[in-house]
Amino acid sequence: MPMNKDPHALPPTDVQELLNARQFSGFQWTIFSLCFLVVLFDGFDTAAIGFIAPSLISEWGVSRSALAPVLSAALLGLAMGALAAGPLADRWGRKAVLVVSVALFSLASLASAFSPDIWTLSLLRLVTGIGLGAAMPNAVTLMSEFCPDARRATLTNAMFCGFPLGAALGGFVAAWMIPAWGWGSVLLLGGIAPLALSVLLVLLLPESLRYMVARNYPADQIRAVISRVTGASIPAQQSFVLHEPHMQAQAGGIALVLSAHYRWGSAMLCLAYFMGLVIFYAVLNWMPVIFRDAGLDARTGALVAALFPLGGMGAVLSGWLMDRFNADRIVAVGYGLTAVAIGGIGMAAGSLLWLVAAVALAGLLMNTTQSSMPALAAGFYPTSARATGVAWMLGIGRFGGIAGSFLVAELSARNLGMAGLFALLAIPGAIAMAALLIKQAFFSVPTAPVGGVAC
């Protein structure tokens, strides 16, 4: 005979519908703030090496080509960290991987400040990069999973603005700190601040609601987090479900990202992000050196270069547009405009005023577009594979940063000049635009929920 149902049981609640139906609460803003700080310190530590590069060249007497391993070591670590941390977070949870990642890059940055030579610094930057690479995708994933559907891209992009803001902060801080205390002071700051943040993450950050339901966490743990989100007590009889696209139950993590339905869309996301980072790191890491060669003093060059990552604040507008129109097309147009603007930097040589304007415009377009990619990826994958999908896009894309760093080193040796160099750096922007238009045309996300995961 069938078992009698509990007469006090309540109909199950879909946790995403619950988030969609309520205002963004104070507790959700706390989550936003913590994730924003993670990404901000990620951006600071990632970009710091580019701003201290002129000082390393002068102090250690090394050539620009000899500095390429230092500039690229963290990028290799970023790729390694992201590729490993995504599947780990889909298996063990977003919070645990995020806390360990932040602590790792904090300690490695502290140690980097005391490096005696270029090879020690390269090794420590590799370790720093592993922590950085693992932290960012989990911050993006966790934040996106606490957002209502109608505001996911806006809020995720706003949170991701911390990365270019942190990178820009690195330039302004370097211009002030290096003359007074040397290049190591920048790395010390990049270690102490996120180490304090890791303590706050342990104390204040919850696990993702969607992840807990998908992984069948105990109902009392889920109710506790929902109570903090809603500010109301949840009845003990309340159960929760999560409706997801098809294939949710059949595959997760790596298997889903590489499945027949998702693999080509995944490939286009990775290609676009790769090309974007070719531009971003080529410009960010080498612009102070290029400007010095063009006749600017080190302080002025660092300040002008710092305008480039600052432009990421435009990602909030991009997220608003992505929530209302076709997200793939919005980001694709951004890459196309970026290609034009990057080429314009090379045309502005000889006039400081025009150079400042060109760098600021290119930074606005480049960082607005690149900062929109994690939200685009987060919306493409279901919960069971979201951390892996976002992390793999970020991780594979990091090899674009490595390629960009070595590319400029090689192009500089050929004496192309600013105009020719920046014209070549515009080409990856056009390729990224084409990749997203292909994704939009041929690889859509399944939207019809077919069941759920109950808890």
C-alpha positions in Angstrom: 0.0 0.0 0.0 1.2 3.5 -0.6 2.5 5.4 2.3 0.3 8.2 3.8 1.5 11.6 3.0 2.4 14.0 5.9 -0.7 16.0 6.4 1.4 19.0 7.6 3.8 18.9 4.6 3.9 22.0 2.4 4.2 22.1 -1.4 7.9 22.2 -2.4 9.3 25.6 -3.2 11.7 26.2 -6.2 14.6 28.1 -4.7 15.2 30.1 -7.9 11.5 31.2 -8.0 11.9 32.3 -4.4 14.9 34.4 -5.3 13.0 35.8 -8.3 10.0 36.8 -6.3 11.8 38.9 -3.6 13.8 42.1 -3.5 17.5 41.7 -3.3 18.0 41.5 0.4 20.7 43.0 2.7 22.2 39.5 3.2 22.5 39.1 -0.6 24.2 42.5 -0.7 26.7 41.1 1.8 27.4 38.2 -0.5 27.8 40.6 -3.3 30.2 42.8 -1.3 32.4 39.8 -0.3 32.5 38.4 -3.9 33.3 41.9 -5.2 36.3 42.2 -2.8 37.5 38.8 -3.9 37.5 39.9 -7.5 38.9 43.3 -6.7 42.0 41.8 -5.0 42.2 39.2 -7.8 42.5 42.1 -10.3 45.0 44.0 -8.1 47.3 41.0 -7.7 47.0 40.0 -11.3 47.9 43.4 -12.7 50.5 44.4 -10.1 53.3 42.7 -11.9 52.8 44.8 -15.0 53.0 48.0 -13.0 56.2 47.0 -11.2 57.8 45.7 -14.4 59.8 49.0 -15.2 61.2 48.9 -11.6 62.3 45.3 -12.0 64.0 46.1 -15.3 65.9 48.9 -13.7 66.7 47.3 -10.4 67.7 43.8 -11.7 69.2 45.0 -15.0 67.2 42.5 -17.1 65.8 43.0 -20.7 62.2 43.1 -21.5 62.3 39.7 -23.1 63.8 38.2 -19.9 60.9 39.7 -18.0 58.3 37.7 -20.0 58.4 34.6 -17.7 57.6 36.7 -14.7 54.7 38.4 -16.5 53.4 35.0 -17.8 53.9 32.9 -14.7 50.8 34.1 -12.9 48.8 33.7 -16.1 49.9 30.1 -16.3 48.9 29.6 -12.7 45.6 31.3 -13.3 44.8 28.8 -16.0 45.9 25.8 -13.8 43.9 27.1 -10.9 40.7 27.7 -12.9 40.8 24.4 -14.7 41.2 22.5 -11.4 39.0 24.6 -9.2 35.8 24.4 -11.4 35.3 20.7 -11.1 36.3 20.8 -7.5 33.7 23.4 -6.7 31.0 21.5 -8.6 31.9 18.5 -6.4 32.8 20.0 -3.0 31.1 23.4 -3.0 31.8 26.9 -4.0 32.6 28.3 -0.5 35.3 25.9 0.5 37.2 26.2 -2.8 36.9 30.0 -2.7 38.2 30.4 0.9 41.3 28.2 0.2 42.0 30.0 -3.1 42.0 33.5 -1.5 44.2 32.3 1.3 46.7 30.7 -1.2 47.1 33.8 -3.4 47.4 36.0 -0.4 50.3 34.1 1.1 52.0 33.7 -2.2 51.8 37.4 -2.9 53.3 38.2 0.5 56.2 35.8 -0.2 56.7 37.3 -3.7 57.5 40.7 -2.1 60.8 39.3 -0.8 62.0 37.6 -4.0 65.7 37.9 -4.5 65.8 37.1 -8.3 63.7 36.8 -11.4 63.3 33.0 -11.2 62.1 33.0 -7.5 59.6 35.7 -8.4 58.4 33.7 -11.4 57.8 30.6 -9.2 55.9 32.5 -6.6 53.9 34.3 -9.2 52.9 30.9 -10.5 51.6 29.9 -7.1 49.9 33.2 -6.8 48.2 32.6 -10.1 46.9 29.2 -9.0 45.1 30.8 -6.2 43.8 33.7 -8.3 42.6 31.4 -11.0 40.6 29.3 -8.5 39.1 32.2 -6.7 37.5 34.2 -9.5 35.3 31.6 -11.2 33.9 30.5 -7.8 33.1 34.1 -6.8 31.3 34.6 -10.1 29.4 31.3 -9.8 28.4 31.8 -6.2 27.2 35.3 -6.8 25.2 34.4 -9.9 23.5 31.6 -8.0 22.1 34.1 -5.5 20.7 36.4 -8.1 17.2 36.7 -9.5 16.9 35.7 -13.1 15.9 39.1 -14.3 19.0 40.8 -12.8 21.6 38.1 -13.0 23.8 39.6 -15.7 23.5 43.1 -14.2 24.5 42.0 -10.7 27.2 39.6 -11.8 28.7 42.2 -14.1 28.6 44.8 -11.3 30.4 42.3 -9.0 32.9 41.5 -11.7 33.7 45.2 -12.0 35.9 44.6 -9.0 38.5 43.0 -11.3 39.3 46.0 -13.6 38.8 48.3 -10.6 41.4 46.3 -8.7 43.7 46.3 -11.7 43.4 50.1 -12.0 44.0 50.5 -8.3 47.2 48.6 -8.7 48.5 51.3 -11.2 47.6 54.2 -8.9 49.0 52.5 -5.9 52.2 51.5 -7.7 52.7 55.1 -8.9 52.5 56.2 -5.2 54.2 53.4 -3.3 57.1 52.3 -5.5 59.0 55.6 -5.4 58.6 55.6 -1.6 59.0 52.0 -0.6 60.0 50.0 -3.7 58.2 47.5 -5.9 57.9 44.9 -3.0 55.5 47.1 -1.1 52.8 46.7 -3.9 53.0 42.9 -3.5 52.9 43.1 0.3 49.6 45.1 0.1 48.3 42.6 -2.4 48.9 39.8 0.2 47.8 41.4 3.5 44.4 42.8 2.3 43.0 39.5 0.8 44.4 37.5 3.8 42.1 39.5 6.0 39.3 39.0 3.6 39.7 35.2 3.8 38.7 35.4 7.5 35.5 37.3 6.6 34.7 34.7 4.0 34.9 31.9 6.5 32.6 33.9 8.9 30.1 35.5 6.7 29.8 33.7 3.3 27.2 31.0 2.8 27.2 28.1 0.4 25.2 28.6 -2.8 21.5 27.9 -2.3 21.1 26.4 -5.8 24.2 24.2 -5.2 22.9 23.0 -1.8 19.5 22.0 -3.3 21.1 20.4 -6.3 23.5 18.3 -4.1 20.8 17.4 -1.6 22.2 19.2 1.4 20.2 18.7 4.7 17.0 20.7 4.6 17.8 22.5 7.8 21.0 23.9 6.3 19.0 25.2 3.3 16.3 26.6 5.5 18.9 28.5 7.5 20.4 30.2 4.5 16.9 31.0 3.1 16.0 32.6 6.4 19.0 34.8 6.2 18.1 35.8 2.6 14.4 36.4 3.3 14.7 37.6 6.9 11.8 35.3 7.9 11.7 31.9 9.6 11.0 28.9 7.4 8.6 26.1 8.5 10.3 22.8 9.3 7.9 21.1 6.9 9.0 23.2 3.9 10.9 21.3 1.2 12.8 22.8 -1.7 13.4 21.9 -5.4 15.5 23.3 -8.2 14.1 23.1 -11.8 16.9 23.0 -14.3 17.3 22.4 -18.1 17.3 18.8 -19.4 20.5 16.8 -18.9 20.8 18.1 -15.4 20.2 14.6 -13.9 22.3 12.8 -16.6 25.5 14.7 -16.4 27.4 17.2 -14.4 30.7 19.1 -14.3 33.1 18.1 -17.0 30.8 15.6 -18.6 28.1 18.2 -19.2 30.4 21.0 -20.4 31.9 18.5 -23.0 28.5 16.9 -23.9 27.2 17.1 -27.4 24.7 19.8 -26.6 27.2 22.2 -24.9 30.6 21.5 -26.3 30.5 23.8 -29.3 29.0 26.6 -27.3 31.7 26.0 -24.7 34.3 26.2 -27.4 33.1 29.6 -28.7 33.0 31.0 -25.2 36.6 29.9 -24.6 37.7 31.3 -27.9 36.1 34.7 -27.3 37.5 34.9 -23.8 41.0 33.8 -25.0 41.1 36.5 -27.6 39.9 39.1 -25.2 42.7 38.3 -22.8 45.3 38.4 -25.6 44.4 42.0 -25.9 43.9 42.7 -22.1 47.2 41.3 -20.9 49.3 42.4 -23.8 48.2 46.0 -23.2 48.1 45.9 -19.4 51.4 44.2 -18.9 53.4 46.0 -21.6 51.8 49.5 -21.8 54.0 51.1 -19.1 57.1 49.8 -20.9 55.8 50.8 -24.4 54.9 54.3 -23.1 58.4 54.6 -21.5 60.0 53.8 -24.9 57.7 56.4 -26.5 59.2 59.1 -24.3 56.9 59.2 -21.2 58.4 59.2 -17.8 57.7 56.1 -15.6 55.2 57.9 -13.3 53.2 59.4 -16.2 53.2 56.1 -18.1 51.9 54.2 -15.1 49.1 56.7 -14.5 48.0 56.7 -18.2 48.2 52.8 -18.3 46.1 52.6 -15.1 43.2 54.2 -17.1 42.9 51.1 -19.2 41.6 48.6 -16.6 39.5 51.3 -14.9 37.1 51.2 -17.8 35.5 48.0 -16.6 32.9 50.0 -14.7 30.8 50.1 -17.9 30.0 46.4 -17.3 27.0 47.4 -15.2 25.4 48.9 -18.3 26.4 45.9 -20.4 24.7 43.6 -17.8 21.5 45.7 -17.9 21.4 45.3 -21.7 22.2 41.6 -21.4 19.3 41.0 -19.1 16.9 42.7 -21.6 18.3 41.8 -25.1 20.3 39.0 -26.7 23.3 38.7 -24.4 25.6 37.1 -27.1 25.0 39.9 -29.5 25.5 42.6 -26.9 28.9 41.2 -25.9 29.9 40.5 -29.6 29.3 44.2 -30.5 31.4 45.1 -27.5 34.3 43.1 -28.9 33.9 44.7 -32.3 34.1 48.2 -30.9 37.0 47.2 -28.8 39.0 46.2 -31.9 38.5 49.6 -33.3 39.4 51.4 -30.1 42.6 49.4 -29.5 43.8 50.3 -32.9 43.2 53.9 -32.0 45.7 53.9 -29.2 48.5 53.5 -31.7 47.3 56.5 -33.6 47.4 58.7 -30.5 51.2 58.6 -30.1 52.8 62.0 -29.9 49.9 63.7 -28.0 49.5 63.0 -24.3 45.9 64.4 -24.3 44.8 62.1 -27.2 46.7 59.2 -25.7 44.8 59.6 -22.4 41.5 59.8 -24.3 42.4 56.7 -26.5 43.5 54.6 -23.5 40.4 55.5 -21.5 38.0 54.7 -24.4 39.7 51.4 -25.2 39.7 50.5 -21.6 36.0 51.3 -21.2 35.1 49.1 -24.2 37.6 46.3 -23.6 36.9 45.8 -19.9 33.1 46.3 -20.2 33.1 43.5 -22.8 35.5 41.2 -21.1 33.8 41.7 -17.7 30.5 40.5 -19.3 31.9 37.1 -20.3 31.6 35.4 -16.9 27.9 36.3 -16.6 27.4 35.1 -20.2 29.0 31.8 -19.3 27.1 31.5 -16.0 23.8 31.8 -17.8 24.8 29.2 -20.4 25.3 26.3 -17.9 23.0 24.6 -15.3 24.0 24.4 -11.6 25.6 21.0 -11.8 28.2 22.3 -14.2 28.2 26.0 -13.8 31.4 26.3 -11.8 33.2 24.0 -14.3 31.9 25.9 -17.3 32.8 29.3 -16.0 36.1 28.2 -14.6 37.2 26.4 -17.8 36.3 29.4 -19.9 38.4 31.6 -17.6 41.2 29.0 -17.3 41.5 28.3 -21.1 41.2 32.0 -21.7 44.2 32.6 -19.5 46.4 31.1 -22.1 45.4 34.0 -24.2 46.9 36.3 -21.6 50.2 34.3 -21.8 50.1 34.5 -25.6 49.5 38.3 -25.4 52.5 38.8 -23.0 54.9 36.9 -25.3 53.3 38.4 -28.4 54.2 42.0 -27.4 57.7 40.9 -26.4 58.2 39.5 -29.9 56.5 42.4 -31.7 58.5 44.9 -29.8 61.7 43.2 -30.9 60.7 43.8 -34.5 60.5 47.5 -33.9 56.9 47.9 -35.3 56.2 51.1 -33.5 53.1 51.9 -31.5 50.8 52.2 -34.5 51.7 48.9 -36.0 51.7 47.1 -32.7 48.3 48.2 -31.6 46.8 47.6 -35.0 47.8 43.9 -34.7 46.4 43.8 -31.2 43.0 44.8 -32.6 42.7 41.6 -34.6 41.8 39.3 -31.6 38.8 41.6 -30.9 37.3 40.8 -34.3 37.9 37.1 -33.8 36.1 37.2 -30.4 33.2 39.0 -31.9 32.8 36.3 -34.6 33.0 33.5 -32.0 30.1 34.9 -30.0 28.0 35.5 -33.2 28.6 31.8 -34.1 27.5 30.7 -30.6 24.4 32.8 -30.8 23.5 31.5 -34.2 24.0 27.8 -33.6 24.2 26.9 -29.9 21.3 27.8 -27.7 20.6 26.9 -24.1 17.7 24.5 -23.4 15.1 26.4 -21.5 12.3 24.0 -20.7 12.7 22.6 -17.1 12.0 18.9 -16.9 11.8 18.1 -13.3 13.9 19.2 -10.4 16.1 18.2 -7.5 14.2 18.0 -4.3 15.4 18.5 -0.8 
